[in-house]
Amino acid sequence: MPTLIAYTRIVDAVTTHTLRLPDAPQGMQSGQELATLADGRTVAVIYDGFTLPDNQPAAIAASIETLPSPLDPVLREQIKAASPHVRLINDRVQDAIAQRYSIADEIKLIRTAPSAEMLDYNAYAEECRAWGRAEKAKLGL
């Protein structure tokens, strides 16, 4: 399970102090920032197999906290609402469904349900949603 870290980014006259992510082999990613919450904390995910380096900038070191797993549902929703990564996953799920079914097709299926076509649609839409849930799980969400 990935680890979620929250910290407070510090901006001074010269530098923006951010979390140092673990080093990763070329072509791999060790983690990434997910969102900045309304309370000012920035949330990052550290992927499985990596640990946060100890040599964090002094300006932010005291603010670093490992978020509990499982996440509080309210905090999970705040992160998901603020995360451009989650928005992109949601957009990809919607795009995948739209490639096969137009809005007019979806409305027709709803009007004519129950039907074999509606079962096919539901199965495909659930397949797309399952992909989206799996991608969010990779982010610790």
Sequence and secondary structure as in RCSB ss.txt:
>XXXX:A:sequence
MPTLIAYTRIVDAVTTHTLRLPDAPQGMQSGQELATLADGRTVAVIYDGFTLPDNQPAAIAASIETLPSPLDPVL
REQIKAASPHVRLINDRVQDAIAQRYSIADEIKLIRTAPSAEMLDYNAYAEECRAWGRAEKAKLGL
>XXXX:A:secstr
  EEEEEE EE SS EE        TT   EEEEEE TTSEEEEEE TT    S   HHHHTT EE  SS  HHH
HHHHHHH HHHHHHHHHHHHHHHHH  HHHHHHHHHH SSHHHHHHHHHHHHHHHHHHHHHHHTT 
